[in-house]
């Protein structure tokens, strides 16, 4: 009796990805960092935050069409995996179907048009195979105002079959893209300006200019050796990735915030005191937003003309990464019932992070100091005090992160007439070290030079079985214990300006299990799953401006939650009914509960807070709902696929119980010190 197939996403996961959309919905409430994305076995999740950067292969849909996916903690043949599942893209040139393809698509979302071309030679004489793919996505303005989009993509795969057992495959791809961002708007702004309004742009010299641009280019090169003989295969890949990512924004020094939707520019600012509302200025603010409401670039240039210290400037937060990775994977059949998968992997990252000055708007320079600090603490770099910054200079912060990860896993998969089962273990070690290139005036003894080297050793294990009542009815159960290192982002308390380590930092522990009933027949495919997951020793960091610190202080702070526990539980259902060969009905949905499961500890870092006062004690969060995703979802629809190769689909989705993120600092004893 055939077991479960894991080569592609099942009906529920397809619905979650394409109907609910990853922008609105997270499967089981999990963060995307809990899913592994790999290319030829090389993990593409970033060390910084654990999340994959999909834009690194965006626009290459057909080049990355060959993929293997696993659902949740189920077994897979190419990695240990993670609790959200794993996807591995295979770019071996001889595996592509021979042919040519040119396509054009248009949309009213991020981009307006996309043209894409692909060529695959198949295995030709002298045992060579080639795949070439290229695309362009573009928009002068996307769905939101002022959001330009310009993305190019190129892909090449070349394979040479050396002999009966050995092949070499070279893969190279790059996807330089530059896109304008759209602002998140409050209900007040939405009501006045509509849903396509974007406060990040303004007109300059007859053209729309966006202050928030993401500019990314990180080309990747991979060389893979395949060895295949009998029932065994060994695949080894070495990868090299280099590139840069910048996110721009407006800065201002001793000047008003230029954002048209800054709270002091909105009508509500003048009506916030019920006993003394200022209706006249509220009306003027409303009319100004309605008639203008965009960045006034000309005014910024006029204010900055001939100044020695810019009042306004445009800069980008920049990271330049260089990463080298190696992965080797062995698959072999021990006998007709048992397969062995084993692998080793190694990754070394060097990441340089800094602020880069882009535009001084006519000023003669900008003095690199912190306007919110005093005396020596004002200096962003004590090694070069009062340094005058020009365009394309670094300033504010500058540091290097070195990260190393090495691991190994092994897995046994057994298949019998009535029962399939698997068991897997993984060992992994991760190290991080920060090297500050600036001596920050607020942290003069703990910002310049190398930090303590952090090292995290982890062990994980998982297993599961499938009982096959018959070919149509199956019961599947899986369980896992996972220990994983915190990300770079969570390991350092205030990574931009000092070497301080997050207090009580440790490995995050995850315990999870699920049970599924699967029914499959020629006309019906269905799955019902219940799951339970508990997270322990998690760390969360965030940055924001806060008032009411110790009663009446206000400062820009770094808030760190430690020893966080979370609980995710729920049920999932998918159902597909093939009414006739060309017409299918489907539905999928889930009901979940994602909550904080304890009262974690909170630390706050700011220029006005000493190390002794950074411990804010307990944040009372237990049983509060987690944000980031609707906890309930339902989709229904139908699909028609005509024999002459055109198709039509219609569906509707309902998402509910989507909670706002709460403020931990408001749920501490400190908040109640301000008696008025």
Secondary structure, DSSP 8 states (H G I E B T S, - for coil): ------SS--HHHHHIIIIIITTT--GGG--GGGSEEEETTEE-B-TTTS-B-GGGGTT-TTTT--EEEEETT---SS----TTEEEEE---GGGS-SEEEEEEEE-SSS-SEEEEEEEE--SBGGGEEEEEEEEEEEESS-SSTT--EEEEEEEEEEEEE-SSSEEEEEEEEE--EEEE------HHHHHHH-TT--TTEEEETTEEEES-EEEEE--EEEEEEEEEETTEEEEEEEEEEEEEEEEEEEEESSS----TT-GGGSGGGGGS-GGG--HHHHHHHHHHHHHT-S--HHHHHHHHTT-SS-SEEEEEEEEEEEEEEEEEEEEEESSSSEEEEEEEEEEEEEEEEEEEEEE-TT-S-EE-B-TTS-GGGGBS-GGGTT-EE-TT-EEEEEEEEEEEEEEEEEEEEEE-SSEEEEEEEEEEEEEEEEEESS--STTTTSSSEE---EEEEEEEEEEEEEEESSSSEEEEEEEEEEEE---HHHHBTTTTT---B-TT---EEEEEEEEEEEEE-SSEEEEEEEEEEEEEEEEEEEEEEEEEETTTEEEEEEEEEEEEEEEEEEEEEEEEEEEETTEEEEEEEEEEEEEE-S--EEEEE-TTS-GGG-EEEE---TT-B--SS-SEEEEEEEEEE-TTS-EEEEEEEEEE-------GGGGSGGGGG---
